[in-house]
């Protein structure tokens, strides 16, 4: 809360300046606010957890002399050709249309350099992305935009998207200024007309229909490709159980801190649950079904550091996915474009109007002059560097806990700093053995 003591002024906690500005904008325009990124409100997150490093009762691994492995196999429940990744940090789905072709190529280059996967997003597969991606996951979304069976067969895995963390229960938006001839052609849409993605798949209404769809996709790919099911975190216990029942090889769980190219701000800030609260529920469902580690769990939504990676895996994830962080690694919100962000009414570190297609960094745009600013080779190098750092940070923590593989991290290695985070993560409050809500 801000105060100006010399004037005797105190800002309202209910009607702060951001809230007042939102009300004034709505009154002036008569439309709701649309933006990108994810939730900006503070919610319990990985920062509220700490690791218990080894000392007497646990034996740490010695620095770089003792191995701490990082590889992960995804999709070996039914698929004949599961993905074997060198690191457990993958790139989340972000579409061509929302991103420039150069950005998609850069994501593929960076992921391939370190031996991990990237994901198409809505709107189909681009040659730039397929050509530079060693492991490419093809997203199968409710809109079916860009859906091409031949491209699907060329992918290394298929991800059926039922929801997204920033907007579970809703669809995304791609405004007309980003729908160029190429984007329109891939999505079978008119050029320059706003597009709203569907919020549910048109050919099923429940888990029984999902099981049929998974069977169709397996036949289409000769049972070779892993089938992922992605859900936005709302009811992760039941959604995970139903995904497993339907035959998924992998469950992707996206918390409310997950990013988006564009949707209503009221949706981003008020729908879904935090990533920290979602993971234990999904893990519980897998454990009760006897499928934990047999059906892999990929967690996304607010992953920023190697510590976040390690904490998600300690809570039971097999891998994580990053989206917003990957864009920042490419150069999103770079201070070198401060003057141009200011001209757009924003600032470096605050820019979230991805829907407008005027990104000075050339990432969330279809403007050819702006897109040309992003060198996909340099962008890929930066992303690869970042992914290496995330992995090394996670290894550093795992070694300190005495673990020879990141998958050996466990809830017993964690404590929480707040009652809320302890209850959500189901780990003890630091300095106690108390897990709030535990029976």
C-alpha positions as semicolon CSV with decimal commas, in nm:
position;residue;x (nm);y (nm);z (nm)
1;X;0,000;0,000;0,000
2;X;0,139;0,338;-0,104
3;X;0,114;0,641;0,122
4;X;0,206;1,007;0,091
5;X;0,247;1,100;0,460
6;X;0,309;1,470;0,405
7;X;-0,033;1,498;0,240
8;X;-0,203;1,250;0,467
9;X;-0,286;1,025;0,172
10;X;-0,316;0,648;0,171
11;X;-0,390;0,430;-0,131
12;X;-0,691;0,200;-0,108
13;X;-0,609;-0,169;-0,094
14;X;-0,937;-0,242;-0,274
15;X;-0,929;0,041;-0,528
16;X;-0,557;0,076;-0,594
17;X;-0,426;0,270;-0,893
18;X;-0,421;-0,034;-1,122
19;X;-0,786;-0,109;-1,041
20;X;-0,886;0,254;-1,092
21;X;-0,707;0,256;-1,428
22;X;-0,891;-0,064;-1,533
23;X;-1,228;0,086;-1,442
24;X;-1,148;0,409;-1,626
25;X;-1,030;0,219;-1,935
26;X;-1,348;0,005;-1,936
27;X;-1,567;0,315;-1,897
28;X;-1,387;0,493;-2,180
29;X;-1,379;0,206;-2,431
30;X;-1,669;-0,026;-2,348
31;X;-1,453;-0,335;-2,412
32;X;-1,271;-0,574;-2,184
33;X;-0,893;-0,578;-2,169
34;X;-0,703;-0,835;-2,373
35;X;-0,336;-0,911;-2,312
36;X;-0,072;-1,179;-2,314
37;X;0,161;-1,335;-2,055
38;X;-0,007;-1,491;-1,753
39;X;-0,145;-1,401;-1,413
40;X;0,025;-1,105;-1,247
41;X;-0,141;-1,141;-0,909
42;X;0,068;-1,294;-0,633
43;X;-0,015;-1,656;-0,560
44;X;0,179;-1,922;-0,366
45;X;0,456;-2,043;-0,593
46;X;0,785;-2,232;-0,595
47;X;0,957;-1,941;-0,418
48;X;0,759;-2,045;-0,109
49;X;0,942;-2,380;-0,092
50;X;1,297;-2,457;0,022
51;X;1,516;-2,765;-0,016
52;X;1,668;-2,949;0,277
53;X;2,028;-3,002;0,173
54;X;2,224;-3,300;0,299
55;X;2,442;-3,279;0,609
56;X;2,464;-3,561;0,866
57;X;2,142;-3,752;0,806
58;X;2,177;-3,734;0,427
59;X;2,486;-3,781;0,213
60;X;2,545;-3,521;-0,065
61;X;2,708;-3,592;-0,399
62;X;3,044;-3,433;-0,467
63;X;3,022;-3,142;-0,706
64;X;3,096;-3,220;-1,068
65;X;3,285;-3,544;-0,992
66;X;2,972;-3,750;-0,922
67;X;2,706;-3,778;-1,187
68;X;2,356;-3,645;-1,157
69;X;2,160;-3,761;-1,460
70;X;1,890;-3,551;-1,623
71;X;1,743;-3,762;-1,905
72;X;1,374;-3,848;-1,929
73;X;1,168;-4,086;-2,141
74;X;0,821;-3,959;-2,235
75;X;0,543;-4,176;-2,373
76;X;0,656;-4,535;-2,319
77;X;0,319;-4,652;-2,189
78;X;0,187;-4,747;-2,534
79;X;0,396;-4,570;-2,799
80;X;0,646;-4,772;-2,999
81;X;0,870;-4,466;-3,037
82;X;0,873;-4,273;-2,707
83;X;1,075;-3,953;-2,677
84;X;1,408;-3,985;-2,500
85;X;1,519;-3,634;-2,401
86;X;1,855;-3,537;-2,254
87;X;1,701;-3,283;-2,017
88;X;1,358;-3,264;-1,847
89;X;1,287;-2,905;-1,960
90;X;1,074;-2,885;-2,274
91;X;0,930;-2,598;-2,478
92;X;0,554;-2,546;-2,445
93;X;0,315;-2,498;-2,735
94;X;0,320;-2,150;-2,888
95;X;0,168;-2,106;-3,230
96;X;0,296;-1,964;-3,554
97;X;0,062;-1,668;-3,577
98;X;0,104;-1,575;-3,215
99;X;0,481;-1,594;-3,278
100;X;0,681;-1,507;-3,587
101;X;0,830;-1,777;-3,809
102;X;1,177;-1,672;-3,693
103;X;1,073;-1,718;-3,330
104;X;0,938;-2,066;-3,401
105;X;1,261;-2,157;-3,578
106;X;1,467;-2,023;-3,289
107;X;1,270;-2,234;-3,041
108;X;1,337;-2,543;-3,249
109;X;1,707;-2,465;-3,280
110;X;1,753;-2,401;-2,909
111;X;1,562;-2,710;-2,800
112;X;1,746;-2,934;-3,044
113;X;2,087;-2,809;-2,936
114;X;2,033;-2,938;-2,583
115;X;1,835;-3,249;-2,673
116;X;1,483;-3,155;-2,571
117;X;1,149;-3,105;-2,747
118;X;0,947;-2,811;-2,869
119;X;0,575;-2,792;-2,948
120;X;0,381;-2,649;-3,243
121;X;0,092;-2,467;-3,076
122;X;-0,235;-2,376;-3,249
123;X;-0,233;-2,322;-3,624
124;X;-0,024;-2,609;-3,754
125;X;0,337;-2,694;-3,826
126;X;0,579;-2,468;-4,013
127;X;0,871;-2,595;-4,223
128;X;1,102;-2,365;-4,024
129;X;1,005;-2,534;-3,700
130;X;1,001;-2,894;-3,825
131;X;1,331;-2,847;-4,006
132;X;1,512;-2,725;-3,694
133;X;1,345;-2,944;-3,429
134;X;1,489;-3,282;-3,342
135;X;1,188;-3,360;-3,123
136;X;0,864;-3,186;-3,223
137;X;0,530;-3,231;-3,046
138;X;0,224;-3,158;-3,260
139;X;-0,062;-2,992;-3,074
140;X;-0,413;-3,110;-3,159
141;X;-0,646;-2,833;-3,045
142;X;-1,021;-2,769;-3,036
143;X;-0,998;-2,518;-3,322
144;X;-0,831;-2,772;-3,556
145;X;-0,660;-2,473;-3,720
146;X;-0,382;-2,596;-3,947
147;X;-0,463;-2,959;-3,871
148;X;-0,290;-3,169;-4,136
149;X;-0,268;-3,549;-4,103
150;X;0,055;-3,557;-4,303
151;X;0,218;-3,304;-4,069
152;X;0,084;-3,495;-3,772
153;X;0,260;-3,811;-3,894
154;X;0,585;-3,616;-3,926
155;X;0,570;-3,514;-3,559
156;X;0,745;-3,704;-3,282
157;X;0,449;-3,689;-3,042
158;X;0,092;-3,557;-3,036
159;X;-0,049;-3,335;-2,764
160;X;-0,428;-3,319;-2,736
161;X;-0,506;-2,985;-2,576
162;X;-0,812;-2,974;-2,352
163;X;-0,716;-2,659;-2,163
164;X;-0,447;-2,405;-2,094
165;X;-0,338;-2,275;-1,755
166;X;-0,398;-1,909;-1,836
167;X;-0,751;-1,981;-1,956
168;X;-0,890;-2,325;-1,860
169;X;-1,238;-2,350;-2,006
170;X;-1,175;-2,078;-2,263
171;X;-1,018;-2,033;-2,603
172;X;-0,745;-1,799;-2,718
173;X;-0,755;-1,505;-2,955
174;X;-0,556;-1,401;-3,259
175;X;-0,642;-1,050;-3,369
176;X;-0,671;-0,951;-3,732
177;X;-0,347;-0,756;-3,747
178;X;-0,157;-1,083;-3,700
179;X;-0,358;-1,284;-3,954
180;X;-0,144;-1,240;-4,263
181;X;-0,192;-1,430;-4,586
182;X;0,037;-1,707;-4,466
183;X;-0,132;-1,741;-4,126
184;X;-0,478;-1,723;-4,285
185;X;-0,383;-1,989;-4,540
186;X;-0,262;-2,230;-4,274
187;X;-0,573;-2,178;-4,061
188;X;-0,829;-2,147;-4,344
189;X;-0,933;-1,803;-4,223
190;X;-0,996;-1,467;-4,392
191;X;-0,700;-1,230;-4,389
192;X;-0,709;-0,952;-4,129
193;X;-1,016;-1,075;-3,937
194;X;-1,003;-1,140;-3,561
195;X;-1,004;-1,510;-3,473
196;X;-1,121;-1,670;-3,152
197;X;-1,019;-2,031;-3,087
198;X;-1,281;-2,282;-2,974
199;X;-1,297;-2,364;-2,604
200;X;-1,383;-2,733;-2,652
201;X;-1,331;-3,002;-2,911
202;X;-1,620;-3,022;-3,158
203;X;-1,639;-3,400;-3,180
204;X;-1,652;-3,510;-2,818
205;X;-1,823;-3,419;-2,493
206;X;-1,641;-3,626;-2,233
207;X;-1,368;-3,875;-2,145
208;X;-1,528;-4,164;-2,337
209;X;-1,503;-3,959;-2,657
210;X;-1,144;-3,866;-2,568
211;X;-1,060;-4,235;-2,549
212;X;-1,202;-4,281;-2,899
213;X;-1,001;-3,985;-3,028
214;X;-0,678;-4,116;-2,877
215;X;-0,747;-4,448;-3,051
216;X;-0,797;-4,269;-3,383
217;X;-0,469;-4,081;-3,347
218;X;-0,284;-4,401;-3,257
219;X;-0,416;-4,569;-3,571
220;X;-0,319;-4,265;-3,777
221;X;0,040;-4,290;-3,652
222;X;0,062;-4,673;-3,641
223;X;0,089;-4,664;-3,259
224;X;0,436;-4,514;-3,292
225;X;0,387;-4,165;-3,146
226;X;0,328;-4,082;-2,779
227;X;-0,007;-3,920;-2,708
228;X;-0,008;-3,636;-2,454
229;X;-0,319;-3,482;-2,298
230;X;-0,284;-3,124;-2,180
231;X;-0,517;-2,974;-1,919
232;X;-0,539;-2,634;-1,757
233;X;-0,517;-2,663;-1,381
234;X;-0,868;-2,646;-1,235
235;X;-0,956;-2,996;-1,114
236;X;-0,625;-3,173;-1,171
237;X;-0,704;-3,483;-0,966
238;X;-1,006;-3,577;-1,176
239;X;-0,866;-3,451;-1,507
240;X;-0,546;-3,652;-1,462
241;X;-0,739;-3,966;-1,369
242;X;-0,966;-3,930;-1,671
243;X;-0,670;-3,867;-1,905
244;X;-0,506;-4,188;-1,780
245;X;-0,833;-4,382;-1,817
246;X;-0,863;-4,253;-2,173
247;X;-0,523;-4,396;-2,265
248;X;-0,286;-4,100;-2,248
249;X;0,087;-4,171;-2,242
250;X;0,169;-3,833;-2,089
251;X;-0,033;-3,574;-1,895
252;X;0,063;-3,207;-1,933
253;X;-0,058;-2,995;-1,642
254;X;-0,053;-2,616;-1,694
255;X;-0,097;-2,394;-1,386
256;X;-0,253;-2,048;-1,381
257;X;0,088;-1,877;-1,403
258;X;0,117;-2,018;-1,753
259;X;0,137;-1,766;-2,034
260;X;-0,085;-1,700;-2,332
261;X;-0,058;-1,503;-2,652
262;X;-0,384;-1,322;-2,586
263;X;-0,702;-1,362;-2,389
264;X;-0,924;-1,160;-2,155
265;X;-0,742;-1,025;-1,851
266;X;-1,037;-1,118;-1,628
267;X;-0,982;-1,479;-1,736
268;X;-0,607;-1,477;-1,679
269;X;-0,634;-1,340;-1,326
270;X;-0,942;-1,522;-1,197
271;X;-0,969;-1,871;-1,346
272;X;-0,765;-2,179;-1,258
273;X;-0,540;-2,268;-0,967
274;X;-0,168;-2,211;-0,900
275;X;0,085;-2,460;-1,034
276;X;0,199;-2,535;-0,679
277;X;-0,152;-2,645;-0,580
278;X;-0,207;-2,850;-0,894
279;X;0,096;-3,081;-0,893
280;X;0,021;-3,284;-0,575
281;X;-0,337;-3,346;-0,688
282;X;-0,225;-3,482;-1,024
283;X;0,045;-3,694;-0,861
284;X;-0,209;-3,833;-0,614
285;X;-0,433;-3,941;-0,902
286;X;-0,142;-4,114;-1,076
287;X;-0,031;-4,287;-0,756
288;X;-0,379;-4,413;-0,674
289;X;-0,404;-4,561;-1,022
290;X;-0,059;-4,718;-0,992
291;X;0,055;-4,509;-1,290
292;X;0,300;-4,260;-1,139
293;X;0,618;-4,266;-1,352
294;X;0,438;-4,501;-1,596
295;X;0,226;-4,216;-1,732
296;X;0,461;-3,920;-1,727
297;X;0,360;-3,583;-1,585
298;X;0,486;-3,263;-1,747
299;X;0,425;-2,947;-1,543
300;X;0,416;-2,593;-1,679
301;X;0,311;-2,252;-1,557
302;X;0,564;-2,011;-1,411
303;X;0,885;-2,216;-1,447
304;X;1,175;-1,967;-1,439
305;X;1,482;-2,118;-1,272
306;X;1,656;-2,447;-1,212
307;X;1,518;-2,432;-0,858
308;X;1,165;-2,425;-1,001
309;X;1,250;-2,726;-1,218
310;X;1,387;-2,917;-0,919
311;X;1,089;-2,828;-0,697
312;X;0,836;-2,938;-0,959
313;X;1,021;-3,268;-0,998
314;X;1,049;-3,316;-0,622
315;X;0,671;-3,282;-0,603
316;X;0,634;-3,562;-0,857
317;X;0,668;-3,419;-1,210
318;X;0,873;-3,611;-1,467
319;X;0,951;-3,299;-1,671
320;X;0,853;-2,936;-1,704
321;X;0,766;-2,706;-1,993
322;X;0,851;-2,339;-2,035
323;X;0,685;-2,078;-2,254
324;X;0,715;-1,722;-2,127
325;X;1,067;-1,785;-1,999
326;X;1,168;-1,919;-2,340
327;X;1,044;-1,601;-2,509
328;X;1,239;-1,388;-2,261
329;X;1,547;-1,595;-2,343
330;X;1,494;-1,516;-2,712
331;X;1,486;-1,144;-2,631
332;X;1,131;-1,057;-2,532
333;X;1,110;-0,740;-2,318
334;X;1,477;-0,665;-2,384
335;X;1,586;-0,325;-2,243
336;X;1,757;-0,238;-2,572
337;X;1,408;-0,170;-2,710
338;X;1,311;0,056;-2,419
339;X;1,240;0,357;-2,641
340;X;1,010;0,157;-2,866
341;X;0,826;0,000;-2,574
342;X;0,775;0,352;-2,438
343;X;0,630;0,461;-2,774
344;X;0,377;0,179;-2,739
345;X;0,280;0,301;-2,391
346;X;0,470;0,024;-2,214
347;X;0,821;-0,046;-2,088
348;X;1,079;-0,323;-2,099
349;X;0,976;-0,580;-1,841
350;X;0,609;-0,480;-1,864
351;X;0,519;-0,533;-2,230
352;X;0,234;-0,783;-2,261
353;X;0,032;-0,659;-2,560
354;X;0,131;-0,960;-2,768
355;X;-0,206;-0,947;-2,945
356;X;-0,123;-0,617;-3,117
357;X;0,155;-0,763;-3,332
358;X;0,389;-0,467;-3,274
359;X;0,653;-0,642;-3,064
360;X;0,981;-0,448;-3,106
361;X;1,178;-0,769;-3,039
362;X;1,027;-0,938;-3,344
363;X;0,890;-1,235;-3,148
364;X;0,512;-1,191;-3,108
365;X;0,453;-1,028;-3,445
366;X;0,382;-1,102;-3,809
367;X;0,520;-0,766;-3,929
368;X;0,805;-0,867;-4,163
369;X;1,027;-0,573;-4,065
370;X;0,989;-0,639;-3,694
371;X;1,018;-1,017;-3,734
372;X;1,347;-0,972;-3,920
373;X;1,500;-0,828;-3,602
374;X;1,510;-1,174;-3,447
375;X;1,798;-1,379;-3,581
376;X;1,680;-1,740;-3,533
377;X;2,036;-1,869;-3,505
378;X;2,127;-1,621;-3,233
379;X;1,788;-1,668;-3,064
380;X;1,838;-2,043;-3,064
381;X;2,182;-2,004;-2,910
382;X;2,045;-1,785;-2,632
383;X;1,764;-2,032;-2,559
384;X;2,008;-2,324;-2,551
385;X;2,228;-2,135;-2,304
386;X;1,928;-2,071;-2,081
387;X;1,817;-2,435;-2,093
388;X;2,168;-2,546;-1,998
389;X;2,167;-2,312;-1,699
390;X;1,826;-2,439;-1,582
391;X;1,956;-2,794;-1,601
392;X;2,283;-2,721;-1,419
393;X;2,098;-2,534;-1,145
394;X;1,861;-2,827;-1,096
395;X;2,156;-3,068;-1,086
396;X;2,330;-2,851;-0,826
397;X;2,029;-2,876;-0,597
398;X;1,980;-3,248;-0,658
399;X;2,343;-3,322;-0,571
400;X;2,309;-3,120;-0,251
401;X;2,017;-3,345;-0,160
402;X;2,221;-3,657;-0,236
403;X;2,040;-3,750;-0,556
404;X;2,208;-3,911;-0,857
405;X;1,915;-3,831;-1,088
406;X;1,670;-3,542;-1,092
407;X;1,387;-3,796;-1,078
408;X;1,509;-3,907;-0,737
409;X;1,407;-3,576;-0,581
410;X;1,102;-3,622;-0,358
411;X;0,863;-3,427;-0,133
412;X;1,073;-3,527;0,169
413;X;1,343;-3,294;0,034
414;X;1,115;-2,990;0,066
415;X;0,971;-2,761;0,333
416;X;0,739;-2,463;0,297
417;X;0,772;-2,107;0,420
418;X;0,400;-2,033;0,454
419;X;0,094;-2,220;0,575
420;X;-0,070;-2,174;0,236
421;X;0,221;-2,319;0,038
422;X;0,261;-2,605;0,287
423;X;-0,105;-2,698;0,246
424;X;-0,094;-2,671;-0,134
425;X;0,236;-2,855;-0,185
426;X;0,162;-3,104;0,094
427;X;0,505;-3,062;0,253
428;X;0,583;-2,958;0,612
429;X;0,600;-2,600;0,728
430;X;0,968;-2,520;0,778
431;X;1,087;-2,607;1,130
432;X;0,789;-2,831;1,199
433;X;0,651;-3,165;1,093
434;X;0,310;-3,008;1,030
435;X;0,146;-3,036;0,690
436;X;-0,171;-2,823;0,706
437;X;-0,476;-3,024;0,606
438;X;-0,305;-3,362;0,631
439;X;-0,511;-3,628;0,804
